[in-house]
Structure formats: C-alpha cells, structure tokens
Amino acid sequence: MQVKLNANEVVVKAGNSNFLDNNEDNIQGKLILTNQRLCFTRLNQQVFDLVIEPAHIKEVMYFKTGFLSKKGLNVITKDGKNNKFKIKEREKWIEMINKMY
C-alpha cells in the first residue's frame, strides 16, 4: 500500500490498526504517524480516510478495548471528537504523538 505524502513529509511510525467509528464498528486499516500529521487509511486504499493535524489534538489517552485487553488509543481533537484506535505498542504511539503537539 502506498499513500501520497505532502512535500517534506516522512513516515515516523506505522502499524496495523482498527478504527472504531461512532457506532463502535471496527474498520481495519493502518495508522500512520508522520512528521506532520496522524493518518488512518483503510486497507488497500491510497488516500487517507482520517487526517489529524497536531494543532487539532487536545489530548491522547488510553482506553480498554475489551475486558482484559488494553490495546486502545483515543485521540481527542479540540472539537471534542473521540478517534479510537485498537493498536499494538500504544505506549510508544502516545509518546510519539505527544511530542508533536
């Protein structure tokens, strides 16, 4: 899968992820952190389904995805939207995202 990046944009971290939409449906895809933004794209897509600029991030939090599972990452934007992702190594993701804003 290849997606278009902006000029001078570099991928910092990428990993398989599930995005939980407003209906809590799992959308499989890839979470991509660049030096300019956080992006989510569905599998086999060449455009981003969700783009979050660092200036729009209010807070990044953990959340549980199940009774024993702790793989959730919630990126809350300044407009109050919760963007929930199931992802491995969520501690590293949060650390890297927090450095951006």
N, C-alpha and C positions, 0 to 999 in steps of 0.2 A: 504494500500500500504506500503510495506517495501522495502527499498533500502539498499544496502550494504554500510557501512561506513568504513573509514580507522581506524586503531588502534588509540585509544585515541581521536577519533572524536566524538563530541557531537553536536546535533542539537540545535541551538540557537533560530532560528525563522523559521517558515514555513507557507506558505499560498497559496491558490489557485491563479493562475496567468494565463495569456495568454502571450505567447511569440510571438512577431512579427518578422517573418523571413524576408529575403531580399525582398520578394515580398509583404510584409506587410500582409501576411496571418496570421490569429490568430491560434495558436496552443495551445490548452488547456492543462494545466498541473499544476504542483506545483513548486513553487520557494522555495528552501531550503537553509538557511544560517547556516553553521556550524562554529565551531571554527577554521576550516582550509580552507574553500572554500565556494563559492557560486555555487549552482547547480540548474538546471532545469530538470525536468523529465515530460514526457507526462503522462497522467492519465493511471493507470493500468500497468505501466512499472516498472521493478525492477532494471533498470540501468539508469544512468543519460544521458540525451541527450546533455547537455551542462554543462561544469565544468569550472569555472573561479577561478583561484588561486589569492590570494590577490596581489602577486608580479606582476601580469599581468594587474592589474587595473590602468588605467591612471586617470579616472575621473568618477564621478557618478552625473547624472543630472536628473532634472525633464523634462517631456515633456507632452504635451496635447494629449490625445487620441481621442479627438473629439472637437466640437465647444465649449461645456460647460463643458466637462469632464476634470479632472485634475489628472487622475489616472496613469500616465505614469512614469516609471523609466527607465533611459537609463544608462547602464553600458558600458563605453567606455574603451576598452582594449588598451594596448600600441602599438599593431599592427594596430590600427585605426578602429577596428570593433565596430559597434554600436550594443549592445544587448538590445533591447527594450522589456519591460515587462509592462503589464497592471496589477496593483496590488493595493489593498487597503492599507491604512496606509503607503503610500510611504515615508512620513517624517521619520517615525521610521526605515524603511528599510535603507534609506540613512544614517541616523545617525549611525546605527549599522555597515553598510558596510564601512563607512568612518573610523571607529575605527580599521578596520582590516589592512589597508594599509598605 
